[in-house]
Amino acid sequence: MSEIVIRHAEPGDAEALHRMLSQPETYRDTLQLPHPALKIWQDRAALSQAGWHRLVACIEDKVVGDLTLEVNSRARRRHTASFGISVDYGHRGKGVAKALMQEMVNLCDNWLSVDRIELTVFADNATAIGLYEKFGFVTEGVARRFAVREGSQVDALYMARLKEGE
């Protein structure tokens, strides 16, 4: 199996991110809309915001996954962060999401002073929920009719992970 390399996203990754998040199997599990414009991803890839960290996973120099981490900038919430993750449909089941999660947890625990990582996930995304649970995330609540997906309103789970020993 090829090695998964995690690195910081670069502006040149815009086309790969656009391709990946244009896949119906990928955008259906995110809050992205179908048919995103390439310019949206070019702008996002070029934008550098304080507190935002975008990681990409590469196999043989091809971007096959991404994770965007936002460390909260509000004074009383600086110890928290939230993230979104996506994996190219053709590379699911190869450890890409796990590798991205490991690096994100490492950043939060050892470099960014983040003690609480939060996320929302569609309640029917059992694969993602299972992965998050392996990293210590627990469900804290349910958001009924959280978002529209393919014409139906779907629920989401609020999940969080607290740094061990805190």
C-alpha positions as CSV (number, residue, x, y, z in Angstrom):
1,M,0.0,0.0,0.0
2,S,1.2,3.5,-0.8
3,E,2.3,5.8,2.0
4,I,-0.1,8.6,3.1
5,V,1.6,11.9,3.4
6,I,-0.1,14.7,5.4
7,R,1.0,18.3,4.7
8,H,-0.4,21.8,4.8
9,A,-2.5,22.7,1.9
10,E,-1.1,25.0,-0.8
11,P,-2.8,27.2,-3.4
12,G,-1.8,24.7,-6.1
13,D,-4.1,22.2,-4.4
14,A,-7.2,24.0,-5.5
15,E,-7.9,21.9,-8.6
16,A,-7.6,18.7,-6.6
17,L,-9.8,19.9,-3.8
18,H,-12.4,21.1,-6.4
19,R,-12.3,17.7,-8.1
20,M,-12.6,15.8,-4.8
21,L,-15.5,17.9,-3.4
22,S,-17.3,17.8,-6.8
23,Q,-17.9,14.1,-6.3
24,P,-21.5,13.4,-5.3
25,E,-20.4,10.7,-2.8
26,T,-18.2,13.3,-1.1
27,Y,-20.3,16.5,-1.1
28,R,-23.4,14.6,0.1
29,D,-21.7,14.0,3.5
30,T,-20.6,17.7,3.8
31,L,-22.4,21.0,3.8
32,Q,-21.0,21.7,0.3
33,L,-23.4,22.3,-2.5
34,P,-23.2,20.3,-5.8
35,H,-21.2,21.7,-8.7
36,P,-18.8,24.0,-6.8
37,A,-17.0,26.6,-9.0
38,L,-13.2,26.1,-9.3
39,K,-12.8,29.7,-8.3
40,I,-14.3,29.0,-4.9
41,W,-11.5,26.5,-4.2
42,Q,-8.8,28.7,-5.7
43,D,-9.9,31.5,-3.3
44,R,-10.1,29.2,-0.3
45,A,-6.7,27.6,-1.1
46,A,-5.1,31.1,-1.4
47,L,-6.7,32.5,1.7
48,S,-4.7,32.3,4.9
49,Q,-6.7,33.1,8.0
50,A,-5.4,33.2,11.6
51,G,-6.6,30.2,13.5
52,W,-7.3,28.1,10.3
53,H,-5.3,25.1,9.4
54,R,-5.9,23.2,6.2
55,L,-4.3,19.8,5.9
56,V,-4.3,17.6,2.8
57,A,-3.5,13.9,2.6
58,C,-1.6,12.7,-0.5
59,I,-0.9,9.3,-1.9
60,E,1.9,9.4,-4.6
61,D,1.7,13.2,-4.6
62,K,-2.1,13.2,-5.4
63,V,-4.4,15.0,-3.0
64,V,-6.9,12.4,-1.8
65,G,-8.3,14.0,1.4
66,D,-8.4,17.2,3.3
67,L,-9.2,18.5,6.8
68,T,-9.8,22.1,7.8
69,L,-9.4,22.9,11.4
70,E,-10.6,26.2,12.9
71,V,-9.3,27.2,16.3
72,N,-11.8,29.4,18.0
73,S,-10.5,33.0,18.3
74,R,-13.0,34.2,20.9
75,A,-11.3,34.9,24.2
76,R,-13.3,32.4,26.3
77,R,-13.3,29.7,23.6
78,R,-9.7,29.7,22.5
79,H,-9.3,26.2,24.0
80,T,-11.7,24.8,21.4
81,A,-11.6,24.0,17.7
82,S,-13.9,22.5,15.1
83,F,-13.1,20.8,11.9
84,G,-14.4,19.4,8.6
85,I,-12.9,16.4,6.7
86,S,-13.4,14.8,3.3
87,V,-11.8,12.0,1.5
88,D,-11.8,11.3,-2.3
89,Y,-14.4,8.6,-3.0
90,G,-11.9,6.4,-4.8
91,H,-9.6,6.4,-1.7
92,R,-12.0,5.6,1.1
93,G,-11.1,2.7,3.3
94,K,-7.4,3.2,2.8
95,G,-6.7,5.0,6.1
96,V,-6.8,8.5,4.7
97,A,-9.3,9.9,7.2
98,K,-7.5,8.2,10.0
99,A,-4.1,9.8,9.0
100,L,-5.7,13.2,8.8
101,M,-7.4,12.7,12.2
102,Q,-4.2,11.6,13.8
103,E,-2.4,14.7,12.6
104,M,-5.2,17.0,13.6
105,V,-5.3,15.6,17.1
106,N,-1.6,15.9,17.3
107,L,-1.8,19.6,16.4
108,C,-4.6,20.3,18.9
109,D,-3.0,18.3,21.8
110,N,0.6,19.3,21.3
111,W,0.9,22.6,19.4
112,L,-2.3,24.6,19.5
113,S,-3.4,24.4,23.2
114,V,-6.8,23.0,22.1
115,D,-8.4,20.9,24.8
116,R,-11.8,20.5,23.2
117,I,-12.4,19.5,19.5
118,E,-16.0,19.8,18.2
119,L,-17.8,18.6,15.1
120,T,-21.1,17.9,13.5
121,V,-21.7,14.8,11.5
122,F,-24.8,13.5,9.7
123,A,-26.5,11.1,12.0
124,D,-26.6,8.4,9.3
125,N,-22.9,8.5,8.5
126,A,-22.0,5.5,10.5
127,T,-18.5,5.2,9.0
128,A,-17.5,8.7,10.0
129,I,-19.1,8.3,13.5
130,G,-17.2,5.1,14.1
131,L,-13.9,6.9,13.1
132,Y,-14.6,9.8,15.4
133,E,-15.4,7.5,18.3
134,K,-12.1,5.7,17.8
135,F,-10.4,9.1,18.4
136,G,-12.4,9.6,21.6
137,F,-15.3,11.7,20.3
138,V,-18.6,11.3,22.1
139,T,-22.1,12.3,21.0
140,E,-23.3,15.3,23.1
141,G,-26.6,15.9,21.3
142,V,-28.7,15.6,18.2
143,A,-29.6,18.5,15.8
144,R,-32.9,17.5,14.3
145,R,-33.5,18.5,10.6
146,F,-30.0,20.0,10.7
147,A,-29.5,20.3,6.9
148,V,-31.1,19.5,3.5
149,R,-29.5,16.7,1.6
150,E,-30.9,15.4,-1.7
151,G,-34.3,16.9,-1.0
152,S,-34.7,15.6,2.6
153,Q,-33.9,17.2,5.9
154,V,-31.4,15.1,7.8
155,D,-30.3,15.0,11.5
156,A,-26.8,15.6,12.7
157,L,-24.9,14.7,15.8
158,Y,-22.9,17.1,17.9
159,M,-19.8,15.3,18.9
160,A,-16.7,16.4,20.9
161,R,-13.4,15.1,22.2
162,L,-11.8,16.4,25.4
163,K,-8.1,16.2,25.7
164,E,-7.1,13.3,28.1
165,G,-6.1,14.4,31.5
166,E,-8.0,17.8,31.3
